[in-house]
């Protein structure tokens, strides 16, 4: 495996403010639109802002799965909620913060402190988080079952 990877995404304008995302590497498409808060925006559609927040959230999960696997750490479930804040600063819009709330359920025979450490390691190793200036705020929850 090399240290350089490429991910190809195509976008085709469909109509009005809607586009269709696709990739030659993945079956299926995703409809994207302008957020409803902006002119000609549409409710109940994926937006670039949703996808940005989703990229951060899913990167955390995939990185955690890798870190936990490498550590032979067993867990019952992983869920994560993410919310992005967009603000207008200096006349431009920015995603200023993303709030991540990963919830990890572990069996009683696992160590809670280790679980929290692995989540922290995952946050620091996430390629998407390392690529942006957006402030990432994480509040991990570990539950023992």
C-alpha positions in Angstrom: 0.0 0.0 0.0 1.3 3.4 -0.9 1.1 6.6 1.1 -0.8 8.5 -1.6 -4.4 7.8 -2.4 -7.0 9.4 -4.8 -10.7 9.6 -4.4 -12.7 10.7 -7.5 -16.1 12.4 -7.3 -18.0 13.8 -10.3 -20.8 16.4 -10.1 -23.4 17.0 -12.8 -25.8 19.9 -12.6 -29.3 18.4 -12.9 -31.8 21.3 -12.7 -32.5 24.4 -10.7 -30.0 24.3 -7.8 -29.6 20.5 -7.7 -26.6 18.4 -8.7 -25.9 14.7 -8.8 -22.7 13.4 -7.2 -21.2 10.2 -8.4 -18.0 8.3 -8.4 -16.6 5.7 -10.8 -15.5 3.9 -7.6 -18.9 3.6 -6.0 -22.3 2.5 -7.3 -25.2 4.9 -6.8 -25.6 8.7 -6.7 -26.2 11.4 -4.1 -28.5 14.4 -4.9 -27.1 17.6 -3.5 -28.7 21.1 -3.4 -28.3 24.5 -2.0 -29.2 24.8 1.7 -32.6 26.2 2.4 -31.1 29.2 4.3 -29.7 30.5 1.1 -31.4 31.9 -2.1 -33.1 29.1 -4.1 -32.2 26.7 -1.4 -34.2 23.5 -1.0 -35.3 21.7 2.2 -34.7 18.0 2.9 -31.8 17.6 0.5 -28.2 16.8 1.1 -26.1 20.0 0.9 -22.3 20.6 0.6 -22.5 21.6 4.3 -24.1 18.3 5.3 -21.5 16.4 3.3 -18.6 18.4 4.9 -19.9 17.5 8.4 -20.6 13.9 7.3 -17.0 13.6 6.0 -15.7 14.7 9.4 -18.0 12.3 11.3 -17.4 9.3 9.0 -13.7 9.9 9.1 -13.7 9.8 12.9 -15.6 6.4 12.7 -13.3 4.8 10.0 -10.2 6.0 11.9 -11.6 4.7 15.2 -12.3 1.3 13.5 -8.7 1.2 12.3 -7.2 2.3 15.6 -9.4 -0.1 17.7 -8.6 -3.0 15.3 -4.9 -2.4 15.5 -5.2 -2.3 19.3 -7.4 -5.5 19.4 -9.9 -3.5 21.3 -13.4 -5.0 21.3 -16.5 -2.9 21.5 -20.3 -3.4 21.1 -21.3 -0.3 19.2 -20.1 3.0 17.8 -22.5 5.9 17.0 -21.7 9.5 16.4 -23.6 12.7 16.1 -22.1 15.7 14.4 -23.2 19.3 14.0 -21.5 22.0 12.0 -21.8 25.7 12.6 -21.6 28.1 9.7 -21.0 31.7 10.4 -20.5 34.8 8.2 -17.2 36.4 9.1 -15.7 39.3 7.2 -18.3 39.0 4.5 -17.6 35.3 3.8 -19.3 32.1 5.1 -17.2 29.6 7.0 -17.8 26.3 8.7 -16.3 27.6 12.0 -16.9 24.6 14.2 -17.9 21.0 14.1 -19.2 19.4 17.3 -18.7 15.6 17.4 -20.3 13.4 19.9 -19.1 9.8 19.4 -20.8 7.2 21.7 -19.0 4.0 22.3 -20.5 1.0 24.0 -18.0 -1.5 25.4 -18.3 -4.8 27.2 -17.6 -4.9 30.9 -14.3 -6.7 30.4 -12.9 -3.7 28.5 -11.1 -0.7 30.0 -13.0 2.6 29.8 -9.8 4.7 30.0 -8.4 2.8 27.1 -11.6 3.3 25.1 -11.4 7.1 25.7 -7.7 7.1 24.7 -8.5 5.3 21.5 -11.2 7.8 20.7 -8.7 10.6 21.3 -6.1 9.0 19.1 -8.7 8.6 16.4 -9.6 12.3 16.5 -6.0 13.2 16.2 -5.4 10.8 13.3 -8.5 11.7 11.2 -7.3 12.9 7.8 -10.3 15.1 7.2 -9.8 16.9 10.6 -6.1 17.3 9.8 -6.9 18.9 6.5 -9.1 21.8 7.7 -8.9 24.9 9.8 -12.4 24.3 11.2 -12.4 24.0 15.0 -13.3 20.4 16.0 -14.9 20.0 19.4 -15.4 16.4 20.6 -17.4 15.1 23.5 -16.9 11.4 23.7 -19.3 9.1 25.7 -18.2 5.7 26.7 -20.8 3.3 28.1 -20.1 -0.1 29.7 -22.6 -2.8 29.1 
